[in-house]
Structures are given as structure tokens and as C-alpha cells.
Amino acid sequence: MDLAIRRILQEPDIRAARYELFATEFSSPVTIVVHVDFLKPGEAKIVEGRKGMAPSRSLREFPLIVETDRAKLTFILNGAVGAYHEENAFFSKGPEFTKGNPVATNPAVKGNRFWGEFNLEPGIAGISQLGRTRLFPYAAVSYMITGRNASDIYTNGGALYGAFERLYAGILIPRIGKNKDINIDLSAGRQFFQLNDGFLIARFSGSANAGERASVYLNSRTTFQMTGLMKIHKGKFSLDGFYLEPQELFKDRQTNTRYLGGTLNYNNNKNLDAGISYISVPYSAASYSTPQGNRAKKGMYIINPKLWVTDMAGTGIFLKSEYAFQSHTSEDMRSNAWYIGAGIRKKDWKFRPSLYYRYAYMKGDDSTTQRYERFDPVLTGGLGNWVQGINFRKLVGSGNIISHRVELKTNLSKVFELTLDYFFLQADSYSNIGGLAPISRLKAKNFGQEVTLGTRYFLNDHFMLLTVFSWAKPGEAIEQAFDEPVYNWLSLQASLFMFF
């Protein structure tokens, strides 16, 4: 975008140009708005030269090393620090809910647990035009250190861990074709990927952060262990292809699951965004647990149409929906999941309020049939749209779930956002094999409800404070899984993020 802005500034009648980024959710697709100022009659044009620390010999331009009309080289420096307080985590049944989990060396029980986490990610990234061609190779590399000072809700004691985070290269081929409206982007390596807003594949699920990686709440590591990405954009249409290998936690317990797929999408850049995606599993050592025995995950595939409509007829009303048909090339497996959400966002009102309701469904298995019907949510979750309860996601985030979400959001100022979320969670089926041990066979379908209050405050362009207050009440499905009482789960979180 910085190089694109410099290209706009080369036009003889343009005086200034800049861009802004907007996102309606923490991990939603980003909207880019470009602002252009034209020269006034008689006003002289000022041509911007090289900038950055190298030409200016000043640290004031950090992290930019150098930027010209054809290239950019910059340092990466991201980081975060957070403090977390949990009361009655896992509804006071940590050992039971984490049974068999190798990272759960000290799971939380009734009472309080407090700890802190941090991360620091230095790196370097650059892009440059090859001569006078339309080829722009680019690359990035970064190293991340994460740490925890005491036991989190799973793992005993403090920890410190370091490893490469970003490590990728690619080539951008813009403005080709007869009308110069075709753009191609090819890349591979350790990098980020997300499908739509994370319903099936979220960028926060590309890596592992628990145990020795010491970042279970900051969720610092988000790059996939390996990606191959292809993006072709022409006018209002785009065609994307992806190959994904998530980063798994333990070297001796690798499932080596790979995902291969693509998306054909139409976006009129006004109010309509529609597309269809295909996701397949060409290889995996993982399996699904069923009453009839294990079934291979290798061969599973999903067909996923999407329809998003924003600001209908200028009213501020918006609609979001996706459907996922899931089947298998060799196993008797068929399932589906979908969501539909509608809301209203009033940008011209004071505090820019929005109200949103979403119904989401992930099918459960019928244990009386031979066919396996429990939906595999692939790589959903992480942060943002598809955390169906900050606390509940740790227990019931693996299919067989019906959720109601009501969200009220407002901007108290340009830099301060407040969000209130309510979730009501149920099971679709009493058979819950594939879920956590205490709730693998349900006596009731009501998992419970959760209320979450979150704030985002941007101190400036480089620092953002995130706070979360979340209260979860267990329903009959969890209460009846134990002979002893279970308790409400309270979570308090405060995280400060730095991004350069």
C-alpha cells in the first residue's frame, strides 16, 4: 500500500495521498480507504524523494529503513504483555476436563489463578521492483520470544520459548493484462492465513501457544508452519488457492494434517461480498472417534458458500451468512454447519453503535446410525468472531454446538471501542464423542451461557490496550456431568499490544 500511494503521488494533478484501515471485528477482513487531495490552481507540485532511517540518518523514522518509488525495507517490531486472573476455571473441574491433555500438568481447580505473559517479535521485511518489469519479489523474517511467569490454567510454572515466527517469500505481479486490471500474488513459507472471518479457518489457529510455548492467552504465535498461497484478482472477482500445514505442539505426536483448497469470490467494493470455497484434507494421521471405531480424517472435504451484504439501501442493516457441506471421499461421513447473522450499524449516530444477532449451527452425531455426522470445524476459533464464549470455547469448541450470539458495540471515541457479547450455547446431539471426556455423553443439551465485556483503546498508532471481562454460567449439560457442584467461571484479562 505504501508503494501504491507513491504511485498515486506520481500523477501530475495529485498533491497528497494517504490511506486508512478499518475492521469491524478483531480479526475480520480489512477495509482500505484511500484519501487523495488535488493540486489547487497555480499550486506547485512537491515530489517526495527517498525516506526512512537510511537516507535521513534519523531514528525518528523507525521502523522504516528506506522507501523509494520502487522498493521498501522496514524493521518489524511487535510485542505484548498481559495479566490474567481466572476464578473457578473449567467451572472448577480442571483435572476432569483436561484428562489426557499432555500440556495440563497443573490444571486449574476451584479458586483463583493469576499469571502474566509477554511476547517480543523483532524482524525485517521488504519488497522491491525488479528493474522495469512488473515483478515485485518480497520477503519477511521474524523471531518471537514468549514467556510466562507462573502457572496458567493448564501448565505448571513459568516458561520461556523462542522460535522463528514469520519466514516467507513471494512475488507480486500487479496491473497486467489488456486493461491492466489483473493482479497476481504468489507466496510460500511461515505466514498468516484466514478464510473469510474465521468460521472454518482462522489465522489464530495456525499455530500452537500452550505448554512450553508460554502464550496460551496472548495467543502470540499465529503463522502456519507452512503455507503456499496463490491470489489472482481481476476487477470485482478473485481466485485464491491455499495449501496449509498448521504448527502442532508436540514433535512426537504430530498428525501432519494438511489442508488444500481455494476460493472464488465476487466483491463489488460497495455492499456485496459473495463466494464459494473448497477445503480438502489430502493427508492426515488424525482420526474421528465414533461409536463404531475410529475413522480417518484424510479424505474429508468441505464446500463452503458465503454471502455478506452490508449497508442495505443505505440503512446500515447488514447480513452475514455461510454454509458448510462436509463429506468424505472414502468414509461414510456427511455433516453440515451454517450461520446467519443480521444487524444494524449506524455510523452517522453518536458513538457509532451497532447491534448484531447470529445463530450458528454445527451438526452433532447420531450414535444410532452407521454414518458419522459430527461436524469437524477444521481450524475455527482463535480470537474475534468465532470465539463462541471466551471461556466456553475451551470446553465445547469442537462441533456439535448450536449458539445464539447477541453483540452490542459502540465507539466512545475514535480510539476507544466497547463491545458487549452474550452467548447461549447448546448441543445438537446427546452423543458428544469427540468432545472432552466429562461431556462425551450428554444428559442434557444446555451447555450454558456467557457474557463478555471487551474494550479496545488505541493509545496511538503503535500501542493498543485490550481488556476482557467474561462471566460464564454452566448449564445442565455440564452440571449433570459431575456428582459434585460446579461453579461459575470468571475471567479478567488485560493486554497491551505494540506493533511497528
ABEGO torsion letter per residue (X at the ends): XAAAAAAAAABAABABBBBBBBBABAABBBBBBBBBBBBBBGBBBBBBBBBEAAAAGBAAAOABABBBAABBBBBBBBBBBBBBBBBGBGGGAAAAAABGBAABABBBBBEBBBBBBBBBBBBBBBBBBBEABABBBBBBBBBBBBBBABBBAABBEBBBBBBBABBBBBBBBBGBEAAGABBBBBBBEBBBBBBEAGAABBAAAABBABEAAGAAAAGABABBABBBBBBBBBEABBBBBBBBBBBBABAAABAGBBBBBBBBBBBAGAABBBBBBBBBBABBABBBBBAAEBBBABGBBBBBBBBBBBGBGGAGBBBBBBBBBBBBAABBBBBBBBBBBBBBBBAABBGGBBBBBBBBBBBBBBAABABBABBBAEABEEBEAABBEAAAAAAAABEGBBBBBBBBBBBABAABBBBBBBBBBBBABABABGBBAAAABBABABAEBBBBBBBBBBABAABBBBBBBBBBBBBAAAAAABABBBBBBBBBBBBBBBBX
